[in-house]
Amino acid sequence: MKEYFDKLGVANEQQIEYGKLFGLNIDEIPKDVARAMIDEVIGVKFCDEKKKAATISQINLGEKFGLDFTKYSCSVARKYIKNLMFALNLKSIEEQGIKPGDYVINKYDKNKITYKVSSINTIGYVFFKKRSDSSTRNHAGASARHLLKINKELMHNIFERYAELVEL
Protein backbone atom coordinates (compact mmCIF):
# COMPACT_ATOMS: atom_id res chain seq x y z
CA MET A 1 0.00 0.00 0.00
CA LYS A 2 3.01 2.29 0.43
CA GLU A 3 3.11 3.24 -3.24
CA TYR A 4 -0.52 4.38 -3.02
CA PHE A 5 0.12 6.33 0.18
CA ASP A 6 2.96 8.02 -1.70
CA LYS A 7 0.50 9.07 -4.40
CA LEU A 8 -1.63 10.71 -1.71
CA GLY A 9 1.40 12.62 -0.45
CA VAL A 10 3.71 11.75 2.42
CA ALA A 11 5.42 14.20 4.75
CA ASN A 12 8.39 15.97 3.16
CA GLU A 13 11.76 16.68 4.84
CA GLN A 14 10.67 20.06 6.20
CA GLN A 15 7.50 18.56 7.67
CA ILE A 16 9.46 15.64 9.13
CA GLU A 17 11.80 18.10 10.86
CA TYR A 18 8.81 20.05 12.17
CA GLY A 19 7.31 16.82 13.54
CA LYS A 20 10.57 16.12 15.39
CA LEU A 21 10.07 19.39 17.32
CA PHE A 22 7.01 17.68 18.84
CA GLY A 23 8.83 14.38 19.40
CA LEU A 24 7.12 12.71 16.42
CA ASN A 25 8.55 10.45 13.75
CA ILE A 26 6.40 11.22 10.72
CA ASP A 27 8.77 9.81 8.11
CA GLU A 28 6.79 8.01 5.36
CA ILE A 29 3.50 8.98 7.02
CA PRO A 30 0.72 10.40 4.82
CA LYS A 31 0.63 14.20 5.12
CA ASP A 32 -2.81 14.51 6.67
CA VAL A 33 -2.04 11.71 9.16
CA ALA A 34 1.13 13.58 10.13
CA ARG A 35 -0.92 16.74 10.58
CA ALA A 36 -3.42 14.87 12.76
CA MET A 37 -0.52 13.67 14.90
CA ILE A 38 0.84 17.21 15.28
CA ASP A 39 -2.64 18.63 15.99
CA GLU A 40 -3.09 16.01 18.67
CA VAL A 41 0.21 16.88 20.40
CA ILE A 42 -0.77 20.56 20.37
CA GLY A 43 -4.21 19.72 21.76
CA VAL A 44 -2.74 17.66 24.59
CA LYS A 45 0.08 20.10 25.47
CA PHE A 46 -1.77 23.40 25.09
CA CYS A 47 -5.44 22.61 25.65
CA ASP A 48 -5.27 19.73 28.15
CA GLU A 49 -7.13 17.50 25.71
CA LYS A 50 -7.16 13.79 26.44
CA LYS A 51 -5.96 11.26 23.89
CA LYS A 52 -8.39 8.41 23.29
CA ALA A 53 -6.75 5.13 22.27
CA ALA A 54 -7.54 3.59 18.89
CA THR A 55 -10.59 1.34 19.01
CA ILE A 56 -10.44 -2.44 18.66
CA SER A 57 -12.16 -2.13 15.27
CA GLN A 58 -9.55 0.34 14.07
CA ILE A 59 -6.72 -1.86 15.33
CA ASN A 60 -8.20 -4.96 13.66
CA LEU A 61 -8.65 -3.12 10.36
CA GLY A 62 -5.07 -1.85 10.50
CA GLU A 63 -3.78 -5.38 11.11
CA LYS A 64 -5.47 -6.58 7.91
CA PHE A 65 -3.22 -4.18 6.00
CA GLY A 66 -0.07 -4.62 8.06
CA LEU A 67 -0.54 -1.36 9.99
CA ASP A 68 -0.16 -1.17 13.76
CA PHE A 69 -2.76 1.27 15.10
CA THR A 70 -2.10 0.35 18.74
CA LYS A 71 0.47 3.14 18.88
CA TYR A 72 -2.00 5.75 17.58
CA SER A 73 -4.94 7.55 19.08
CA CYS A 74 -8.48 7.09 17.81
CA SER A 75 -8.36 10.35 15.81
CA VAL A 76 -5.00 9.55 14.18
CA ALA A 77 -6.14 5.99 13.39
CA ARG A 78 -9.34 7.45 11.85
CA LYS A 79 -7.25 9.70 9.58
CA TYR A 80 -4.99 6.78 8.67
CA ILE A 81 -8.04 4.67 7.77
CA LYS A 82 -9.38 7.48 5.59
CA ASN A 83 -6.04 7.49 3.74
CA LEU A 84 -6.12 3.71 3.51
CA MET A 85 -9.56 3.85 1.85
CA PHE A 86 -8.28 6.46 -0.63
CA ALA A 87 -5.27 4.24 -1.35
CA LEU A 88 -7.51 1.20 -1.90
CA ASN A 89 -9.63 3.25 -4.31
CA LEU A 90 -6.56 4.32 -6.29
CA LYS A 91 -5.30 0.74 -6.35
CA SER A 92 -8.64 -0.55 -7.64
CA ILE A 93 -8.80 2.11 -10.36
CA GLU A 94 -5.25 1.34 -11.46
CA GLU A 95 -5.51 -2.45 -11.34
CA GLN A 96 -8.86 -2.62 -13.14
CA GLY A 97 -8.17 0.32 -15.44
CA ILE A 98 -11.49 1.93 -14.54
CA LYS A 99 -12.15 5.08 -16.58
CA PRO A 100 -15.12 7.11 -17.83
CA GLY A 101 -17.14 5.11 -20.34
CA ASP A 102 -16.47 1.75 -18.66
CA TYR A 103 -19.25 -0.42 -17.27
CA VAL A 104 -19.11 -1.51 -13.64
CA ILE A 105 -21.16 -3.28 -11.01
CA ASN A 106 -21.05 -2.74 -7.27
CA LYS A 107 -19.84 -6.04 -5.83
CA TYR A 108 -22.01 -5.51 -2.73
CA ASP A 109 -25.23 -4.85 -4.70
CA LYS A 110 -27.36 -7.98 -4.58
CA ASN A 111 -29.18 -6.88 -7.77
CA LYS A 112 -25.88 -6.40 -9.68
CA ILE A 113 -27.11 -3.33 -11.54
CA THR A 114 -24.77 -2.25 -14.33
CA TYR A 115 -23.55 1.35 -14.31
CA LYS A 116 -21.64 3.39 -16.87
CA VAL A 117 -18.78 5.39 -15.34
CA SER A 118 -19.14 9.09 -16.08
CA SER A 119 -16.32 10.52 -13.96
CA ILE A 120 -13.87 9.74 -11.16
CA ASN A 121 -12.79 12.26 -8.54
CA THR A 122 -9.31 12.62 -7.05
CA ILE A 123 -10.00 10.38 -4.04
CA GLY A 124 -11.30 7.48 -6.10
CA TYR A 125 -15.02 8.06 -5.86
CA VAL A 126 -16.63 6.90 -9.10
CA PHE A 127 -19.74 8.60 -10.44
CA PHE A 128 -21.96 6.76 -12.88
CA LYS A 129 -25.28 6.45 -14.63
CA LYS A 130 -27.54 3.44 -14.66
CA ARG A 131 -27.11 1.52 -17.91
CA SER A 132 -30.82 1.87 -18.70
CA ASP A 133 -30.91 5.60 -17.97
CA SER A 134 -30.57 7.93 -20.95
CA SER A 135 -30.63 11.13 -18.87
CA THR A 136 -27.53 13.28 -18.64
CA ARG A 137 -27.46 13.55 -14.86
CA ASN A 138 -25.21 11.40 -12.73
CA HIS A 139 -26.66 8.96 -10.26
CA ALA A 140 -24.94 8.36 -6.97
CA GLY A 141 -21.52 6.85 -7.12
CA ALA A 142 -19.41 4.43 -5.18
CA SER A 143 -15.88 4.06 -3.94
CA ALA A 144 -13.78 2.39 -6.61
CA ARG A 145 -12.77 -0.37 -4.18
CA HIS A 146 -16.41 -1.56 -4.23
CA LEU A 147 -16.66 -1.79 -8.01
CA LEU A 148 -15.90 -4.49 -10.54
CA LYS A 149 -15.24 -3.49 -14.14
CA ILE A 150 -17.23 -5.45 -16.69
CA ASN A 151 -15.70 -6.60 -19.96
CA LYS A 152 -17.09 -4.54 -22.89
CA GLU A 153 -17.46 -7.57 -25.18
CA LEU A 154 -19.37 -9.43 -22.50
CA MET A 155 -21.64 -6.41 -21.98
CA HIS A 156 -22.27 -6.15 -25.74
CA ASN A 157 -23.16 -9.86 -25.93
CA ILE A 158 -25.51 -9.57 -22.97
CA PHE A 159 -27.35 -6.62 -24.50
CA GLU A 160 -27.61 -8.32 -27.89
CA ARG A 161 -29.02 -11.47 -26.28
CA TYR A 162 -31.43 -9.37 -24.21
CA ALA A 163 -32.64 -7.60 -27.36
CA GLU A 164 -33.23 -10.99 -29.01
CA LEU A 165 -35.23 -12.21 -26.02
CA VAL A 166 -37.35 -9.06 -25.94
CA GLU A 167 -38.26 -9.58 -29.61
CA LEU A 168 -39.52 -13.13 -28.87
N, C-alpha and C positions, 0 to 999 in steps of 0.2 A: 504494500500500500504506500510505501515511502515515495515512489515516483509520482503518485497521484497527490499526496500531500505537498510535494514540491511544486506541482502545477498550481496548487491553491496559494502558494507563497509561504515560505518558512522565514523565520527570523533571520535578518541579515547581521553582519558583524557589529554594526553600530547598536542594533537592538539587543544583541547578545551581551555586549559590554554594559548596556544600560540595565539589563536584567541582573547582571552580576552585582550591581550596586545594591540590589535588594536581596542578594544571596540566592539568586535563582540561576539554574542552568537551563537556558532556553534554546540551546543549540539543537538544530533540526526539529524544532517544535513549530507547528503552524502558527503564523503571525497572530491570528485572533485568539488562539489558545495562550500564546505567550502574553498577550495583552490581558487576558482574563487572569492569568497568574499574577501579573504586576498589579492589576486593579485590586485583587484580593489582598495582597501584601499591604497595599496602601490602606484598604478598608480596615484591616486588622490593626495596623500600627497607629493610624491617625483617627479612626472613628470607633475603635473598640468593638468592631464587628466580630462575630464568632464564625469560625470556619466550620461548615458542616461536612462530614466525611462523605465520600462517594457512596452511593447506595449499592446494595447487593446486585440489583439489576444492572446498574452501570458497570460494576466490576465484572460481572458475568459476560456482558456484551463485549467489553474490552478484551477479555481473555480469548474470546472467539477469534479475535483479530491480532492476537499476540501483543496486546497493549495492557500494561499494568496500571489500572486506575486506583489501586489501593493507596498510592502515594499522592493522589490528587483529592481536592475537595469536590463536593457535589457540583458546584458551579463550573469548575474547570473541566471536570469529566463531561458535563453537559456540552460545553463548547467543543471538546475533543470529539464527542459523538456527532455533533453537527458537522464537523469537518470530515469525519469518517463517512457520513452519509453522502456528502458532496463528492468525496473521493470514489465511493462505490458507484455513484451516478456517472462520473467521468469514465471510470473503468468500463462500465456497461456500454456507454455510448461508443467508446473506442473499440472494444472487443467485438461488438455486434455491428459496428459501422452505422449506427442509427443516424439518419439525417432527414430533413424535410422531404416529404414525398414518399417515404417508406411506410409500410403497413406494419402495425404492431398489435399485440394483444397484451392485456394486463394479466400476468400469470396468477394473480389472486382473484380474478373475476370468474365466478363460477359459470357465467354465461358466455365467456370467451368472445366478447364483442370485438370486432376488428375496427381499428382506428387508423386514420391516415395522419402522419406526423405533419404538422404545419410549421412548427418552430421549436427551438430548444434554447432555453436561457442559459446564462453563464454558470449556474450551479447545478445544471443537469436536470432541470424540470422540463418535461416534454409536453408540449401542447398539441392537441390533435382534434380532428373532426371525426365523427362517426362515419363509417364507410358509406352508409345509406343516406347521409345528410348532404344535400347539395347546397346548403346555405354557406355564406362566406364567413360566418362567425365561428370562432373557436369554441369547442366544448371544454370542459375541465381537462386537466392534464394529469400526469402522474410522474413520479420520480423515475428516472431511466432505469434504476436498479430493479424496478417492478415490471419492466416491459420485456417482451420477447419479440424480436423482429421476425416477420413472416416473409418467406421467400416469395418474390414477385411472380415467378412462374407458377408456383403452387396457388397463389391467390388468383391468377388469371384462369387457371384450370377450374378452380372452385366456382368462380363466377360464370364461366361458360357452362359448366354442368348445371348450375342453378338455373340459368336462363333456359336450358333445354328442359329441365323438369317443370318449370313454370309454363312452358308452351304445351306440355302434355295435358 
